[in-house]
Amino acid sequence: MKHITVGLFSLLFTFCSMQGISQKKMSGEKIMPWTTKSKEAKDLAYKGVDHFLNIELPQAYQDFMSSLKLDPEFTIPLVFIANLSTGDTKKMYTQLAIKSAADKTGGEKLFASVVAEGNTPEENRVIWAKLVEMFPGDYMIRAFYVNTRETPDERFATAEEYIQQFPDKAFMYNYIAYMYMNDKKEMTMAKKNFEKYIELYPEGSNPYDSMGEYYLTIGDTEAAKKYYNMALEKYPFNQSSLTAIQKLNETGKTQVKN
C-alpha cells in the first residue's frame, strides 16, 4: 500500500532536489513557478515533494516544515503541510496556503485551491487537468494528475505516459508496479517495476518496503522480511515495515507453537 493514494491530496490526488531544479532543462516544457524569497527553502521543498511522491511522509513533513521556517509564506510547502495535517491544524494551514497564493502566480493560486475545504474529487480532478494543461512539463503536477484520473484504466494509461515523459522518476515505477500487482495480477511485471524503483532510488526506504510487500503477496515470507529489514536500514522509523515484520514474527511464533 506504499504508493500514491487518492487520499493523499484531498481525496485526489526522483529522487533528489537537483532533479526537480533541473526539470525545466530536461523537459523543455513549461513548469509551475515556485515563488519564494529563499533558494534554500525551494531546495528543501523539492526534497519534500520527492519524499512525498515516494510516500516517505515523515521525511516530507520535516522538509516542508524546514522550508517554511525560511519562508513562512511559501505556497508550495504550505499546501503540502495542509494536506499532511488533520483537524484544526489542517484548517490553519489550508487558510495560510490559500492566503499565501493570493499575490502569487495563477498556477500557484490554482495549486493552492486543491486543498480548499469542501472540494469534491470531481472538482479537484478538473483542477489537476487544468494545471497539466498550463504546465505540461511539470513532473510534480503530472504525478498528481495520474492519480486523480477517474478509472483504473485511465490511471494506468496516464502512468505509462508519465514514465515515457519522465523515465528517471522512480516513484511512478512504484505506482505502476502496484497496479500490476493488485489490479492486473501480473506479478512478473509488478516485480520488474519494483526492481526498477529500487534501481532508480536505492537510498530510499519505500522501494524496499514495496518489494517486501510484493514478496509477502506471493507468499515468500523470508524474502519479505529481508526487504522490510532493508527498508528499516534506510529509515528505522518506517512504520509500514515495522508493522509488517511484527505481524510476520507473530505469525511465525504461532506456527511454531502449533
Helices and strands as residue ranges (DSSP letters): H 17-21, H 23-27, H 39-53, H 57-70, H 75-84, H 87-100, G 101-103, H 106-112, G 113-115, H 121-134, H 139-147, H 152-165, H 170-178, I 179-184, H 187-200, H 206-217, H 221-234, H 239-257
